[in-house]
Amino acid sequence: MRRGRPGALPRGTAERTLTSVETGEVGDRSEDDERAERRRTARPAPEGERREASRLWHITLSVSGAEAPLKEVRRGLEQLAHDHPFLLTSRYANDHAEIRYWEEARDLHDAAAVALRLWGEHRSTAKLPPWEIVGLEVIDRETYHQRIAEGYGLPPASPVGVHPF
């Protein structure tokens, strides 16, 4: 599923898109499956221009602010997940939340830029609390899987969904 994203376009591109990721383990797909998917969804670069391949980035976005009723926080995060099915999991309390998901982007800068806009762009439509972003981690897929294999970092997002801390 390809989704358009409003906002500034990355350098050298005519269109900004996001790709939904299956809600299961990203590591379940073989490299051949991933290469085939990239070939199916890749658009040819304009004549004489080299197009960089998109990569998957694991995003952890942390937000915090004044206390809000837990029911409203949960409902807002559920609406955000409904509007954007690429979200893997959200954890929340009455004064902070964490959103984890996979983002397809050309490089770390593009992935971080999209992640930093996510909360603000959807604050009113999903009726999210007026919290500010207090943390952002963007790591490539290889680093994510290396951390998990070594026993560091948070385990893969399971169960998928919105859950209290």
C-alpha positions as CSV (number, residue, x, y, z in Angstrom):
1,M,0.0,0.0,0.0
2,R,1.5,3.3,-1.0
3,R,0.4,6.5,0.8
4,G,1.1,10.1,-0.1
5,R,2.5,12.3,2.6
6,P,1.8,16.1,2.7
7,G,4.6,18.5,3.4
8,A,8.0,19.3,1.9
9,L,9.4,16.9,-0.6
10,P,12.8,15.4,-0.2
11,R,15.6,16.7,-2.3
12,G,15.5,15.6,-5.9
13,T,12.1,13.8,-5.8
14,A,8.8,14.6,-7.4
15,E,6.7,12.7,-4.9
16,R,6.8,11.5,-1.3
17,T,5.4,8.1,-0.4
18,L,5.2,5.8,2.6
19,T,4.8,2.0,2.4
20,S,2.9,0.1,4.9
21,V,4.8,-2.8,6.6
22,E,3.2,-6.1,7.5
23,T,2.3,-6.1,11.2
24,G,4.3,-9.3,11.8
25,E,8.0,-9.5,12.2
26,V,9.7,-7.6,9.5
27,G,12.5,-10.2,9.6
28,D,10.1,-12.9,8.5
29,R,10.5,-11.9,4.9
30,S,13.3,-13.3,2.9
31,E,15.8,-11.0,1.1
32,D,14.5,-12.2,-2.2
33,D,11.0,-11.2,-1.2
34,E,12.2,-7.7,-0.2
35,R,14.2,-7.3,-3.5
36,A,11.1,-8.3,-5.5
37,E,8.9,-5.8,-3.6
38,R,11.4,-3.0,-4.2
39,R,11.5,-3.8,-7.9
40,R,7.6,-3.8,-8.1
41,T,7.2,-0.5,-6.3
42,A,10.3,1.4,-7.6
43,R,9.6,4.2,-10.1
44,P,12.2,4.7,-12.8
45,A,14.5,7.7,-12.3
46,P,14.2,10.5,-14.8
47,E,16.7,10.3,-17.7
48,G,20.2,11.0,-16.5
49,E,19.3,11.0,-12.8
50,R,20.4,8.3,-10.4
51,R,17.7,7.3,-7.9
52,E,18.8,6.1,-4.5
53,A,17.0,3.0,-3.2
54,S,14.6,3.4,-0.3
55,R,15.4,1.6,3.0
56,L,13.4,0.7,6.0
57,W,14.1,2.6,9.2
58,H,12.8,1.8,12.7
59,I,11.4,4.8,14.3
60,T,10.7,5.4,18.0
61,L,9.0,8.7,18.7
62,S,8.5,9.8,22.3
63,V,6.1,12.6,23.3
64,S,5.4,14.2,26.6
65,G,3.4,17.0,28.2
66,A,0.7,17.9,30.7
67,E,-1.4,15.1,32.1
68,A,-4.4,14.1,30.0
69,P,-7.2,11.5,30.7
70,L,-5.9,8.0,29.9
71,K,-9.1,7.3,27.8
72,E,-8.5,10.3,25.6
73,V,-4.8,9.4,25.1
74,R,-5.7,5.9,24.2
75,R,-8.4,6.9,21.8
76,G,-6.1,9.4,20.1
77,L,-3.4,6.9,19.6
78,E,-5.9,4.3,18.3
79,Q,-7.2,6.9,15.9
80,L,-3.6,7.6,14.7
81,A,-3.0,3.9,14.2
82,H,-6.3,3.6,12.3
83,D,-5.4,6.5,10.1
84,H,-1.9,5.2,9.5
85,P,-1.7,1.4,9.6
86,F,2.1,1.5,9.3
87,L,2.3,2.2,13.1
88,L,3.4,-1.0,14.9
89,T,2.7,-0.2,18.5
90,S,2.1,2.7,20.9
91,R,2.6,2.7,24.6
92,Y,1.1,5.5,26.7
93,A,0.6,7.0,30.2
94,N,-1.3,10.1,31.2
95,D,1.7,12.4,30.5
96,H,3.8,10.6,27.9
97,A,3.6,8.2,25.0
98,E,5.9,6.2,22.7
99,I,5.2,5.3,19.1
100,R,7.2,2.7,17.2
101,Y,6.9,2.0,13.5
102,W,8.8,1.3,10.3
103,E,9.3,4.1,7.8
104,E,10.5,3.8,4.2
105,A,12.8,6.6,3.2
106,R,15.9,7.2,1.1
107,D,18.1,8.1,4.1
108,L,18.1,8.9,7.8
109,H,17.4,12.6,7.2
110,D,14.2,11.9,5.3
111,A,13.0,9.3,7.8
112,A,13.7,11.7,10.7
113,A,11.9,14.6,9.0
114,V,8.8,12.5,8.4
115,A,8.8,11.2,12.0
116,L,9.2,14.7,13.4
117,R,6.1,15.9,11.5
118,L,3.9,12.9,12.5
119,W,2.7,14.1,15.9
120,G,2.0,17.7,14.9
121,E,0.4,16.9,11.6
122,H,-2.1,14.5,13.2
123,R,-2.7,16.2,16.5
124,S,-6.0,17.7,15.5
125,T,-7.4,15.0,13.2
126,A,-6.6,12.2,15.8
127,K,-7.4,14.5,18.7
128,L,-4.0,13.8,20.3
129,P,-2.9,15.6,23.5
130,P,-0.9,18.9,22.9
131,W,2.3,17.2,23.9
132,E,5.8,17.9,22.4
133,I,8.2,15.5,20.9
134,V,10.9,14.8,23.5
135,G,12.7,12.0,21.9
136,L,13.4,10.4,18.5
137,E,15.4,7.4,17.6
138,V,15.9,6.4,13.9
139,I,17.9,3.3,13.2
140,D,18.3,1.2,10.0
141,R,16.8,-2.2,9.7
142,E,20.2,-4.0,10.1
143,T,21.0,-2.2,13.3
144,Y,17.5,-2.9,14.7
145,H,17.9,-6.6,14.1
146,Q,21.4,-6.7,15.4
147,R,20.3,-5.1,18.7
148,I,17.5,-7.6,19.0
149,A,19.8,-10.5,18.3
150,E,22.3,-9.2,20.9
151,G,19.5,-8.8,23.5
152,Y,19.6,-5.0,23.6
153,G,16.8,-2.6,23.0
154,L,13.1,-3.2,23.1
155,P,11.9,-6.5,21.7
156,P,10.0,-6.5,18.4
157,A,6.6,-4.7,18.6
158,S,4.4,-7.5,19.9
159,P,1.6,-7.4,20.5
160,V,0.8,-4.8,17.8
161,G,-1.5,-2.1,19.0
162,V,-2.0,0.6,21.6
163,H,-1.1,-0.4,25.2
164,P,-0.5,1.3,28.6
165,F,3.1,1.5,29.9
